[in-house]
Amino acid sequence: MAFLLRGMAADGSIRVVAADTTDLVGEAVARHGAARTAGAALGRTLTGALLLSHVLLKNPQDRVTLRLRGDGPLGGVIADAGLDGTVRGYAHNPEVELPPRSDGKLDVGGAVGHTGDIEVIRSHAPYGDPYASNLELATGEVAEDIATFLAVSEQVASAVLLGVYFGPGGEVERAGGVLLQALPGADDAALDLLEANVKAFEPLTTAMRRAPLVDLLRDELCWGMGFELFTDPALPLAFACRCNDTKALDALAYFTPEERERMIREDGGAEVVCHWCGERRWIEPERIRSLAAEEIRCPDCGTLWYRDAQTTMVREDELCACGRPVELPY
């Protein structure tokens, strides 16, 4: 089971958030058919988004989106997480596999790229507009980029550890993350000890293979700092998408009626694949044709103007792409 732990150290001056995401990262890698390098980038991003949700969000309905876009062959990686413990995400090119680095580790930085940006978007549902912050990539290794983002954009010094370890058969054997944040009032002695503990700590997934996560927090990363665990039992985590049959059908509304009829004629229907989770849904011809009754399209060029009970694509009296004035049924 994937789970998240929250706690404090150094008399409440250091925030601790940690997660064992082995199961959900394994599911994500399998769903997307990701290679090891791409899977490691995706797993780190999924875990990082979950950690960020617990330091950036307050309302259980809010979501945080973490996106890294670099000049590497991965083409970008994105994850969306919330305080409810759910996360989803994908890599643009999940088949990317690179040779290991000189130290034997997976070359996630090379896959993501070293030039580009990290973007963090906070969505406040059902109120308010999304708030986005972005920063140039530091390394493309995900953990370092999240730590840099928190230090620069949030003005909070943080240590971030992320890892995904693949077994000999290509399965995800361990995955997880730890976020340690210095809060206002943290004294220099506590921060020096924290820094020393982090420097002495081995790679996270190596440590997770020999000891429970809570023991690693208490006995190693927060050694000598009086670690206090707040989550007992731990908070459950899961890879979960919000796609459904209705949203799959909605996606077909952006094809012209002629294109949809061609799908029916050539394929007998349409297969819609969710890019977030890889779920495949088959849409029958009668459901595809039902879209026509909901639509108002430009009589000249066929551009979609309006769908019944859906968001208006254009406003009354605007000009269509072809130059015709828009006329809506209200």
TIZA-302256 format. One record per residue (C-alpha): z, y, x; residue in one letter. Coordinates in pm, whole numbers, padded with zeros to 5 digits, always signed. Layout:
BEGIN
ZYXa/...
***
This chain:
BEGIN
+00000+00000+00000m/-00082+00349+00122a/+00212+00589+00108f/+00337+00932+00215l/+00674+01036+00357l/+00829+01381+00359r/+01131+01498+00552g/+01292+01764+00770m/+01435+01777+01119a/+01634+02019+01334a/+01858+02139+01050d/+01567+02204+00820g/+01364+02409+01065s/+01088+02151+01116i/+00884+02012+00828r/+00766+01651+00856v/+00486+01496+00650v/+00350+01153+00740a/+00121+00900+00574a/+00016+00541+00619d/-00338+00545+00477t/-00456+00206+00600t/-00545+00065+00259d/-00720+00371+00118l/-00916+00439+00436v/-01022+00076+00438g/-01144+00113+00081e/-01332+00435+00161a/-01503+00280+00463v/-01606-00022+00255a/-01729+00190-00038r/-01951+00401+00184h/-02055+00122+00420g/-01942+00342+00708a/-01982+00245+01072a/-01677+00260+01297r/-01733+00610+01439t/-01825+00761+01103a/-01544+00563+00937g/-01291+00701+01184a/-01407+01057+01110a/-01388+00993+00737l/-01047+00828+00760g/-00900+01111+00965r/-01039+01366+00721t/-00903+01182+00415l/-00560+01155+00577t/-00568+01515+00695g/-00648+01639+00345a/-00351+01446+00204l/-00118+01597+00465l/-00253+01947+00397l/-00199+01907+00023s/+00175+01877+00088h/+00198+02194+00297v/-00054+02419+00117l/-00020+02333-00253l/+00257+02392-00505k/+00121+02301-00848n/+00061+01927-00913p/-00278+02013-01064q/-00402+02197-00755d/-00639+02037-00506r/-00724+02097-00143v/-01068+02030+00003t/-01107+01977+00376l/-01459+02002+00517r/-01580+01980+00877l/-01940+02079+00946r/-02064+02044+01302g/-02381+01999+01500d/-02323+01627+01555g/-02518+01342+01393p/-02252+01287+01125l/-02381+01596+00944g/-02037+01685+00809g/-01741+01513+00648v/-01538+01620+00344i/-01225+01511+00157a/-01053+01630-00160d/-00681+01559-00215a/-00394+01654-00442g/-00018+01632-00477l/-00071+01338-00712d/-00148+01127-00405g/-00517+01078-00479t/-00795+01151-00234v/-01169+01104-00221r/-01430+01189+00039g/-01749+01104+00220y/-01948+01158+00538a/-02305+01283+00510h/-02435+01015+00744n/-02189+00723+00723p/-02409+00495+00935e/-02345+00701+01252v/-02215+00492+01542e/-02170+00634+01893l/-02066+00470+02221p/-01691+00499+02289p/-01563+00786+02499r/-01471+00730+02863s/-01110+00659+02756d/-01229+00385+02521g/-01159+00579+02200k/-01411+00631+01922l/-01615+00947+01978d/-01531+01126+01654v/-01577+01466+01817g/-01926+01370+01928g/-02012+01250+01578a/-01882+01565+01406v/-02003+01799+01680g/-01832+02070+01878h/-02010+02369+01725t/-01957+02441+01359g/-01664+02514+01131d/-01366+02370+00951i/-01318+02491+00593e/-01012+02450+00373v/-01048+02527+00001i/-00752+02550-00235r/-00847+02499-00599s/-00592+02625-00850h/-00659+02440-01176a/-00673+02529-01454p/-00630+02890-01350y/-00763+03117-01078g/-01058+03100-00844d/-01074+02866-00544p/-00949+03020-00220y/-01143+02924+00093a/-01063+02977+00461s/-01278+02870+00750n/-01260+02872+01126l/-01481+02763+01414e/-01436+02401+01519l/-01201+02349+01810a/-01305+01996+01915t/-01447+01813+01613g/-01172+01552+01653e/-01020+01655+01314v/-00649+01657+01411a/-00691+01932+01668e/-00905+02131+01427d/-00645+02108+01149i/-00370+02217+01389a/-00581+02512+01504t/-00657+02606+01144f/-00287+02606+01052l/-00195+02811+01358a/-00468+03073+01309v/-00519+03094+00932s/-00166+03008+00814e/+00024+03141+01117q/+00228+02821+01135v/+00259+02628+01461a/+00187+02262+01386s/+00138+01931+01562a/-00110+01700+01386v/-00162+01334+01471l/-00439+01134+01302l/-00582+00794+01373g/-00795+00507+01247v/-00791+00173+01428y/-01054-00094+01362f/-00985-00463+01413g/-01222-00698+01596p/-01406-00779+01275g/-01475-00412+01199g/-01202-00385+00935e/-00958-00093+00922v/-00639-00238+01069e/-00431+00081+01081r/-00483+00439+00965a/-00241+00724+00924g/-00132+01073+01009g/+00168+01290+01089v/+00206+01666+01049l/+00502+01844+01212l/+00548+02215+01137q/+00783+02472+01283a/+00936+02678+01002l/+01087+03026+01032p/+01418+03004+01215g/+01329+02711+01439a/+01495+02771+01775d/+01325+02731+02110d/+01532+02427+02207a/+01420+02236+01898a/+01057+02330+01955l/+01075+02229+02322d/+01221+01891+02226l/+00956+01842+01958l/+00681+01921+02206e/+00827+01674+02455a/+00853+01403+02190n/+00492+01452+02082v/+00365+01447+02440k/+00554+01125+02514a/+00427+00957+02197f/+00146+00703+02229e/-00164+00710+02004p/-00045+00702+01644l/-00226+00388+01533t/-00104+00203+01844t/+00251+00294+01751a/+00195+00200+01386m/+00097-00152+01495r/+00442-00210+01648r/+00685-00026+01419a/+00720+00109+01062p/+00615+00470+01018l/+00961+00588+00915v/+01109+00442+01235d/+00850+00620+01445l/+00946+00949+01281l/+01321+00902+01314r/+01343+00733+01653d/+01053+00885+01846e/+00873+01191+01711l/+01195+01349+01579c/+01428+01190+01832w/+01737+01401+01898g/+01657+01632+01606m/+01846+01476+01315g/+01556+01355+01101f/+01627+01353+00726e/+01397+01159+00491l/+01342+01312+00145f/+01106+01055-00007t/+01278+00730-00095d/+01086+00549-00227p/+00774+00671-00054a/+00504+00851-00251l/+00209+00620-00332p/-00140+00720-00221l/-00479+00599-00341a/-00850+00655-00292f/-00953+00773-00638a/-01256+00958-00767c/-01296+01167-01082r/-01650+01053-01154c/-01728+00887-01489n/-02019+00792-01715d/-02034+01136-01875t/-02061+01313-01540k/-02325+01067-01430a/-02532+01148-01737l/-02474+01520-01680d/-02628+01489-01334a/-02957+01385-01493l/-02972+01710-01690a/-03095+01884-01377y/-03412+01675-01379f/-03697+01788-01602t/-03774+01586-01917p/-04094+01471-01749e/-03904+01345-01445e/-03655+01163-01667r/-03933+00996-01864e/-04087+00883-01536r/-03754+00720-01443m/-03756+00533-01773i/-04121+00433-01740r/-04102+00319-01378e/-03744+00187-01351d/-03632+00121-01707g/-03352+00377-01675g/-03171+00556-01393a/-02909+00464-01137e/-02666+00745-01052v/-02462+00713-00732v/-02149+00925-00682c/-02156+01074-00334h/-01774+01101-00333w/-01695+00734-00386c/-02023+00544-00379g/-01979+00417-00737e/-02312+00319-00898r/-02375+00367-01271r/-02678+00255-01469w/-02793+00495-01742i/-02990+00339-02027e/-03310+00502-02162p/-03156+00606-02497e/-02875+00791-02323r/-03119+00966-02091i/-03332+01078-02385r/-03021+01207-02567s/-03006+01493-02315l/-03311+01661-02469a/-03121+01742-02790a/-02860+01938-02591e/-03097+02150-02384e/-03266+02487-02408i/-03541+02520-02148r/-03789+02787-02055c/-04103+02740-02264p/-04317+02847-01969d/-04175+02668-01663c/-03921+02423-01806g/-03622+02563-01618t/-03291+02458-01778l/-03129+02759-01944w/-02852+02614-02156y/-02683+02287-02256r/-02483+02252-02575d/-02106+02254-02506a/-02177+02295-02133q/-02160+02586-01891t/-02446+02833-01948t/-02687+02820-01657m/-02828+03170-01717v/-02729+03470-01930r/-02905+03628-02224e/-03161+03894-02121d/-03179+03770-01762e/-03518+03676-01623l/-03609+03314-01566c/-03744+03212-01225a/-04094+03242-01371c/-04028+03596-01497g/-03987+03521-01868r/-03688+03690-02041p/-03414+03437-02123v/-03346+03383-02494e/-03035+03178-02581l/-02938+03041-02927p/-02638+03266-02983y/
***
